[in-house]
């Protein structure tokens, strides 16, 4: 999000710079002219002061087509930065909503699995009672115990997924996730 925002801000500044190139400019340069007290040398060579000033003042007029092209390119880059920012914003929003839905769905699944585990624990107790009273064989006790353990494992896995989804929400909201530099 920050990167897209900074890109958008940079593109706005690029447009301002391109717009500023339409205006004449004055600049002081190191090679202004000859070190002489003779006035004739001010008009002798292109490196002289008057030619530099005249060049800086007339450059926007002479390079108008190139400056317009740069301005249009900067505008196009700004539009692209706006689209990139909007796309990033939409993706971030979608990611957060998806994680929130995942947390809700996993909470409902956790509740159902909790009821299932409790029911299977009661079934295990019942099969033990039936085994002790010789109404069931030991295989039935083992099968109900296996089903109960599998349900408990699924419950633990669902809880793990819930925690991971919460961490995902935290990360999607920009929650201080810093990667350590590679050694």
Secondary structure, 3 states (H helix, E strand, C coil): CHHHHHHHHHHHHHHHHHHHCCCCCCCCCCCCCCCCCCHHHHCCCCCCHHHHHHHHHHHHHHCHHHHHHHHHHHHHHHHHHHHHHHHHHHHHHHHHHHHHHHHHHHHHHHHHHHHHHHHHHHHHHHHHHHHHCCCCCHHHHHHHHHHHHHHHHHHHHHHHHHHHHHHHHHHHCCCCCCCCCCC
